[in-house]
Amino acid sequence: MTIAEKIYEVAKPLPESLALEVLHFIEYLSRRNADRVEITDLARAQETVMNHVWDNRDDEVWNDVKTL
């Protein structure tokens, strides 16, 4: 049984109001994940464009700063 099928089986007997709340939570998680993927993609795209700014002698002091 897949995770989606397990979620369905658990949600099926819930009253309509609680099932709707579960649906809203799943939609929230889906949007949050999509936002994270988009932010990661934008950060990767920015690296190529900004390499000439970030990779220079004056900027060496920032090389040891921890990133997200």
Backbone bond lengths (Angstrom), bond angles and torsions (degrees), N, CA, C in turn:
res aa  C-N    CA-C-N  psi(-1)  N-CA   C-N-CA  omega(-1)  CA-C   N-CA-C  phi
1 M - - - 1.456 - - 1.535 108.11 -
2 T 1.309 115.24 131.00 1.467 119.89 179.70 1.528 110.46 -76.68
3 I 1.318 115.61 165.80 1.461 120.85 177.11 1.526 110.16 -60.12
4 A 1.329 117.26 -42.71 1.467 120.91 179.80 1.531 110.49 -60.56
5 E 1.315 116.47 -39.84 1.466 119.91 178.24 1.534 111.08 -66.86
6 K 1.326 116.98 -38.00 1.463 120.86 177.44 1.528 110.52 -64.96
7 I 1.312 116.55 -42.57 1.471 120.53 177.37 1.521 109.61 -59.94
8 Y 1.320 116.27 -44.77 1.466 120.85 178.78 1.521 111.28 -59.39
9 E 1.334 116.88 -45.18 1.463 121.02 -177.67 1.528 111.15 -64.06
10 V 1.327 116.89 -37.58 1.465 120.24 179.71 1.529 110.31 -73.55
11 A 1.333 116.94 -37.97 1.467 121.00 -176.55 1.532 112.82 -78.40
12 K 1.320 117.38 -26.62 1.462 121.68 -174.85 1.533 113.86 -53.87
13 P 1.327 120.82 -44.50 1.475 119.11 -177.99 1.533 114.33 -82.43
14 L 1.328 117.41 -4.05 1.461 119.77 -178.20 1.526 111.30 -68.08
15 P 1.334 116.44 149.43 1.473 118.63 171.99 1.529 109.75 -62.15
16 E 1.300 116.04 154.73 1.467 122.31 -175.47 1.534 112.06 -52.19
17 S 1.334 117.72 -42.38 1.464 120.64 -177.22 1.532 111.38 -64.41
18 L 1.339 117.22 -40.76 1.464 119.92 178.33 1.529 111.26 -72.17
19 A 1.304 117.53 -37.46 1.467 120.81 177.19 1.529 110.26 -61.76
20 L 1.332 116.21 -38.69 1.462 120.17 177.53 1.527 110.65 -65.10
21 E 1.319 116.51 -38.96 1.465 120.68 177.65 1.532 110.59 -63.82
22 V 1.316 117.16 -41.44 1.469 121.88 176.37 1.521 109.92 -61.32
23 L 1.320 116.73 -44.85 1.457 121.03 178.77 1.521 110.88 -59.34
24 H 1.321 117.13 -45.27 1.468 120.68 179.65 1.529 110.98 -62.49
25 F 1.322 116.84 -38.36 1.460 119.94 178.89 1.527 110.79 -66.36
26 I 1.318 117.24 -42.60 1.467 121.08 178.41 1.529 109.87 -63.09
27 E 1.319 117.56 -41.37 1.472 121.01 177.77 1.530 110.44 -63.63
28 Y 1.336 117.14 -39.64 1.459 121.25 177.28 1.531 110.56 -61.34
29 L 1.325 116.80 -47.02 1.462 120.44 179.23 1.523 111.29 -61.14
30 S 1.307 116.36 -39.53 1.462 120.99 179.09 1.524 111.38 -64.06
31 R 1.337 117.00 -44.75 1.479 120.64 178.45 1.519 111.02 -64.75
32 R 1.341 116.27 -42.12 1.466 120.36 -179.57 1.522 110.35 -61.63
33 N 1.321 116.81 -42.32 1.457 120.56 178.45 1.528 111.04 -64.69
34 A 1.322 117.31 -42.15 1.470 120.94 178.71 1.523 110.46 -62.70
35 D 1.329 116.67 -39.49 1.467 120.38 178.08 1.520 110.89 -63.26
36 R 1.318 117.67 -41.47 1.471 121.24 179.38 1.521 110.78 -64.31
37 V 1.313 116.98 -41.66 1.463 120.80 178.57 1.527 109.54 -62.96
38 E 1.321 116.93 -42.88 1.459 121.01 179.91 1.524 111.16 -63.40
39 I 1.321 117.51 -42.95 1.462 121.19 179.66 1.526 109.94 -63.96
40 T 1.317 116.96 -42.15 1.467 120.69 178.37 1.527 110.44 -63.03
41 D 1.316 117.04 -43.96 1.464 120.91 178.23 1.524 111.48 -61.59
42 L 1.322 117.17 -41.98 1.464 120.75 179.12 1.526 111.10 -65.51
43 A 1.318 116.55 -39.57 1.466 119.82 178.51 1.521 110.77 -64.44
44 R 1.313 117.68 -41.46 1.477 120.82 178.35 1.531 111.12 -65.45
45 A 1.311 116.92 -39.82 1.462 120.49 178.80 1.529 110.16 -65.53
46 Q 1.301 116.50 -35.46 1.458 121.24 -178.60 1.530 111.62 -69.16
47 E 1.319 117.51 -31.90 1.458 120.77 -178.54 1.520 111.90 -56.55
48 T 1.295 117.35 -46.49 1.456 121.36 -178.00 1.522 111.35 -61.72
49 V 1.292 116.20 -44.67 1.462 121.33 -177.61 1.525 111.10 -69.58
50 M 1.319 117.08 -35.55 1.462 120.65 -173.09 1.530 114.43 -94.71
51 N 1.323 118.91 -0.21 1.462 120.65 -178.34 1.525 112.88 -54.34
52 H 1.316 117.28 -39.56 1.469 118.99 -179.06 1.532 111.96 -66.60
53 V 1.313 117.10 -26.18 1.465 121.25 178.31 1.529 110.03 -83.63
54 W 1.319 116.70 -41.91 1.454 120.95 -174.53 1.517 113.17 -80.98
55 D 1.311 117.61 -30.00 1.454 120.96 -173.27 1.526 110.23 -102.64
56 N 1.326 116.05 77.51 1.462 120.58 177.08 1.528 109.17 -146.77
57 R 1.285 116.78 165.54 1.468 122.75 -174.51 1.533 111.42 -60.83
58 D 1.310 118.21 -40.96 1.465 121.21 -178.38 1.525 112.42 -66.20
59 D 1.283 116.20 -21.24 1.458 121.18 -175.14 1.536 113.53 -97.88
60 E 1.318 118.41 2.98 1.463 122.07 -175.69 1.531 112.46 -58.36
61 V 1.316 118.25 -30.38 1.458 122.17 -178.13 1.530 111.37 -59.95
62 W 1.323 118.63 -25.81 1.463 123.02 -177.44 1.529 113.44 -87.21
63 N 1.314 118.38 -6.06 1.467 120.93 -174.79 1.529 113.68 -64.46
64 D 1.335 117.79 -26.09 1.463 121.06 -177.12 1.521 114.04 -95.13
65 V 1.330 117.22 3.03 1.448 120.74 179.03 1.521 109.17 -74.90
66 K 1.343 116.00 132.12 1.474 119.84 -179.02 1.522 109.83 -71.34
67 T 1.328 115.90 142.16 1.455 122.32 179.03 1.519 109.69 -108.22
68 L 1.316 115.88 173.11 1.470 120.81 -179.85 1.491 112.04 -68.69
